[in-house]
Amino acid sequence: MNLIWGMMNDLSFIISLGMISISIPGIASRIQSLVSNLIYMDLLMTDKWLSSWLEDITQIPEEDDDEPMNLFLGSQGFQSRLLLFNLGSTLVFLIIQVLILFYTGLMRLLSYFSPRAKKQYAFLEKRFVWGGTIRFIIQQFQPLIFSSLINIKCASSSYLQAQSIGVRINFYLSTVIFSGTLISIAVFFVIVKMGKARENRYSTLIEGLNSKESVLAAYWTVWTLAKWSLMCLVIILLADYPGLQLQLLTALSIFSTTLQLTAKPMDSLVENIICLFNEVMTTIYLYTLIGFVITSDNIVLRESIGLVLISILLFVILVNFFKVLIMIIIEIVKKIKEKLSSQNQKVTIIRIQQQKYPSKMPSIPEAQVYDIEEVKEEIKEEIKQEEQIFQQMGAKTKKKGRFKKGKVQSRCLLLNEHNETRDPQQQSISRSMCVQDAPELNLNVLK
């Protein structure tokens, strides 16, 4: 979803050039209007249900004529002079964002008394207070500033006094929103300048930017919002001066292209190339539009230039669309590979543990080897003692020696029986020692 919103933001400048007060003849005008409606698509289709509800809430009488500021703005989706009607889906998103912030503030007050409220506040504060608000402002910046400025420009003191309470509410909200959008640019600039953009709650300001290697890249989001604001001021306030609009927007586009080429703000080479491509194509579009204005007498040439303008616009949209499509496919493949590799790592770890377990944890037969060795040592000691007794007692000890020999052999048999359930290697060791001890005993007895 972030890739789609990023594409919309990248295309917003060149798409907004359709609001310049220059009429494109022929089929090119209808194609441009269709493309603009697709880009600025009302996701929630608020024109089907929200408009009638707003009319009831604001209580706008039928005699108050509400029409677009001009045809060019109307073709871009701004069908009204009033803020609430122009916002569309943005109004719904704005209400949701305000309710979330209000609920977060309420949870903060209750967090001193309730552990559950404290947990909810920690969850909401981390995701919605700063990060969610910054992302909302960036994604909905153009609808907010365009709708509010249109309402402010179309209103006057005498107009407001003569209109209903609903019209005045729209004007006051427009003033608040327009001021808030401009103030947000200054706030974002201060956050980046103080170095707080690297913090998790402000990281949206430098998300996807090469802020570590380029100082200007850290301010690229701030510059983008400032560029949109300048474009809005030029298009709305200079709606009656199309020539001046073209000159100022062309200068703005060239300046933005130079910054893009110098700063290389994106952390990805592909993103830098696409952004530079969009800036260059925007400048080409504006120069083509200047050529369109110059050839005002030749209708056939104007229609041809109009098709060139639409071709440029469609080409830019297709390039950005395929870029997003390829990026989505790459992300899906990457996640699949990560999932498969994680499963393989789990299997390998289990096998390693199975191999290492016996070496770390000795088996029961290995642990009992020490007991068998002790028994053998005791038998050897007894044999030595018996040899000494044989030497001292003479012939009488021969019978006793035979008795001890039988005793030793019986002990060896007991050891063998004791090792029947043990390791085969240990059985062979114990039996071999018994066999080795037996000849020694025979020799001593014979002596």
N, C-alpha and C positions, 0 to 999 in steps of 0.2 A: 504493500500500500504506500509506503514511503517513496518507492521508485515512481509510482504513478503521480503522487503529489509533486515530486521533484520535476517530473516532465511537464506538468501543468505550470509550475513556476517558471521553468526555462522558456516555455512557449508564450507566457503571458504578455511579454513586451511586444513581440511581433504580432500577436493576435490583437492586442489593444490598438494597434495602428489603424485598424479598421474603423475606429471612432474619430479619426481625423475628418474634418468637414470637407471631404472631397468625394464626389459621387463617381463611382466606377460604372460605366454603361454596360449594357448587354448582359449575357449570362454570367459574367464574372462577378457581378454584384450579388446575384442569388447564391452562387457557390460560396462566396465569402461569408454571406449571412448564415448559410447552412453550417459551414465550418466553425464559425463563431458560436453558434448554438450548441454544437457538439462539445466544444472545448469548455464553454461556460454552462454546461448542462446542469439543469436543476435536478439534483440527485433525488430529492424527496418529492418532486413534482408539486411544489407548493402552490403553483398557480391553479391547481384543481381543487384545493380545499382550504388553503391558508388565506387567500385573498378575500373570500367572502367572510371568513371569520374576522379578519382585520377590519373590514368595513363595519362590522357590527361593534367591534371593540372601540375603534377610533371615532365612530359616529360621524363619518364624513357624509354630508348631504349630497344629493345627486347633482345639485347646481354647481358644485365645486368641480370644475373641469380638471381632470387628472390625465395628462398625456405626457409622452416622452419629451425631454428637453429639446431634442432634435431627432431626425430620422436615423442619423448615424449611431447615436447612443441607443436608440430603440432597437436597432438591428443587432446590438451586442447584448441584449437582454435587459437593459434598463428601460422598462416600459412605462415607468412612472416618474413623477418628480418627488415623490415622498419616499423617505428612507425605508420604512418597514415593508413596503411593497417591492422595492428593488432588491432587498437583501435575499429574499427567497429562502433557500435552504440554509444560508448563513445565519439567518435569524434564529432558526431552530437550534443550530449548533451553538450560537451565542447564548441562548437561554439555558441550554444544558450546561455550558461552561460556567455561567454565573451561578446556577443552582449547586454545582459541585463545589465551587469556591465557598458559597454560603454554608453548605453542609460541613465543609472542612473546618470553617471558623467555629461553627457550633460544636463540633467534636473537640476542638481545642479547649473551649470553655468547660465542657463536661469531662475532659480528661483528668482534671484535678480531683474528680469525685468517683469516676468509673474506670476500672481497668479496661473494659471493653471499648469504651470511647477513646481511651488512650491508644489502643492498638489500631483502631480505625483511623485516628488522626495521623499516626505514624505512616500508615499505608497510603493515605490520600495525600499527605504533605510531600511524600517522596515522589509521587507520580503526577500530581495534577496542579499543585500550587504554582511551581515555577516551570518545570519542564512542560507540563500540559498547556499552561497559559502561553508560554513562548511559542510552542508549536502551533497553537491555534491562531495566534496573531500572524505568524509567518504565512500559514496556509490560507487564511481568510483576509489577508491585508488588502488586496485590491478590491474585492467587493465592499469591504467596510469603508475604505477611503473614497471610492468612487460614489457610492450611494449617499454617503453623508455630504460630500461636497456638492453633488447635484442638488440635493435638498437645500443646502445653504445658499447656493447661487440663485436658485429659483425663488427664494423667499426674500421679502423686504418688510420693513416695519409696517407700512400701510397694508401690505398683503396679509401679514399675520393678524393685524387687528380686525380685518374684515372676515377672516376665515374662522372655522370651527375649532373646538378644543383639540380635536384629533390632529388637525394640521399643525397646530402649535406644539403638540407633544412630539410629532415627528421632527420638527425643527430643533427643539431642545435636545432630543436624543442625537440628532445629527451633529450638533455642536459638541456634545460630550464625546461621541465616538471619533469625530475628526481630531479633536484635541488629544484624545487618548492615543490614536495611532501615531501622531507626531511626537508625543511625549515618549512613547515606547521606543522610538528610534534613539532618542537621547539616552534613555535608561540602558538600552542594549550597548550603546557605545561606551558608557561609563563602566558597565560590567566587564566588557572586553579589555578596556584600558587598565582597569585595576587587577587584571589577571585572574578574575574569578570564573571566567568562562570554562576553565578546565575542571571546575567542580562539577560533581555529578548532576546537581539540580539545574545548572546553567549550561550544560554541555550541548544542548540543542543548538546554541548559537554557533558552535564551531564543528558541528557534526558533518563529517565528510569533507572537511577543509584541511589543507596542508598548513596548519597553524604553527607547527614546530619549526619549519624551515623558512616560512615567509611571514613577515610581520603584517603585511597588507592582507594576507589570506585570512587572518583572524578576524578582520573587520569586513569580510566579504558579505556576510549576511546583512550587516548594518548598511553597507553600500547598496545592496540590492533593494532594501526597503526604501532607502533615500531615492534611488533611481525611479522606483515605482511612484513615489510621492511627487517627484518633479514631473514625470509623465502625466500624472493625474491633473496636476495644476495647469500644465500646458494645454491638455485636451479640453478640460472643462472651462477654465477661465478665458481661454483664447478660442472658444468655439466659433466665434464670428470672424476669425482671422486665420484662415487655413494656410496662407503663405508663411506667416510667422510660426505657426505650428510645425510646418515642415522643417524650417530652418533650425529651430530650437531642438526638435527631436533628432534631427540628423547630427547636430553637434553633440548631443547627449549620447547617441549611439556610437559615434566615433571615439569619444572619450572612454566609454565603457569597454569598447573593443581594445583600446590601447592598454587599459588597466588589466584586462583579461590576459593579453599577450605578455605583459610585463610580470604580473604577480603569479600567474599559474596557480590559482588558489585551491584547486581541487587536489585531493590526495591520490587520485587515480589519473593515469595518463589518458584513458578513454574519456573520462568526464571532462578533463581539460580540453581535449580535442572537440568534443561535442559542444561545450559551452562557447568555445571560440568560433566554431562553425555557426552557431546560432547568432552570435554577435555580428559576424561578417555578413550573414544572409539578411539580417535586419537592416544593416547599412545599405546593402544592395537593394533591398525592397524600398527603402526611403528614396534612394537616388532614382530608381525606376518610377516611383510615384512623382518625383519632381519632373522627370521627362514626360510623364502622363499629363501633368498640368500645363507644361509648355506647349504641347501639341493639342491645344484646345480647339483649334479650327478644323483639324482633320479627324473626322468621326471614325473612319476605318482604322486609322493608326491608333486612335484612342482605344478602340475595341481590342486591337492586337496587344497593346501594352497592358490592357486590363487582364487579358489571358496570361500574359507573362507574370503579372503580379500574383495571380491565383496559382500559377505553376510554382512560383517560388514558395508561396505559403504551403502548398500541399507537399512539396519536396521536403521542406523543413519538418513538417509534421510527421511524414513517413520515416525520415531518418531517426527522429527522436523516438517514434513508436517502436521501430525495430531494435533500437538500442535498449529500450526498456524490456522488450520481449526477450532479447538475448541475455540480458542481465538476470531476468527472472529464471530462465532455463539454467543458467550457470549456478545460481543460488540453490535451485532444487537439486541439481546433480551433486553439488558440494555437500548438501545436507544428507543426501542418500549415502555418499561415500563415507562421511563422518559416522553415520549410524552403523554402516557395515564394518568399518574399522574398529569402532568401539566394541562391537560384538566379538570380533576376532581377538581383540586384546583381552577380553574377559575369558575366552576359551584358553588362550595361551597362559594366562595367569593361573588358571585352575590346574593346568597340566604341570606347570613349574612347581606349584605347591604339592602336587602329588609326588613329584620326584624328590623334592627336598624334605618331605615329611619324615620318611624313614631315617634319613641321616641325622635329623635333629632329635627324633624321638626313638631311642633304642628299643629293640624288641625285648620281650620277656626272656627268651633264651640267652641273649647277650648280657642282660642284667644279672643272670644267675651263674655266669661263668666264674665270677669271683668266689661264690660259695663252693663250687666244685674244686677249685684250686686249693682252697683252704683245707678241704677234706683230704685231698691228696697229700698236702704237706703234713697233716697230722699223722697219716698212715706211714709216711716215710720216717717221721720222728719215732713212732712206736717201733718200727723195724730196727732202727739204729739202737734203740734201748734194748731190744731183745737180743741183738748181736752181742752186746756187751755182757748180758746175763749168760748167754751161751758160753762165752769164753771163760767165765768164772766158775760155772757150775759143772762143766765137763759133760760127761756122758748123759747125766740126768736131763740135761737141757735139750738133747736131741728130740726126745719125745715132745717136750714142750715146744721145741721149734716147729715140729710137724704140726702141733696144735695151732701155733701162731700162723703158720703158713696157711692152714685151712681158714683161719680167722681172716687173714688178709684177702684170700681169694673170695671168701664170702662177702667181704666189704666191697671188693671190686664188682662182684655180681650185683650187689645192692646199688652201686653207682650206675651200672649199666641199665638196671631196671629203672633207676631214677631218671635216666636220660632218654628213655624210650620215646617220651613225648617231646623231647628237645630237638634242637637243630641237628641234622645228620652229621654236620662237621664236628659238632661238639661231642656226639656219640663216639665218633672215630678217635677223637683226641683222648677221651677218658679211657676207652678200651685199650688204646695203644700204650697208655701209661701203666695200666694194670698189667699188660703183657710184659712191659719192660721191668716192672717191679718184681714180677714172679721169678725170672731167672736169677736175679740178684739174691733173692731169698733162698733159692735152691743151693746156690754156691756157698752161702754162709752156713747153711745147715750141714752141708757136706764137710765143711771145715771142722 
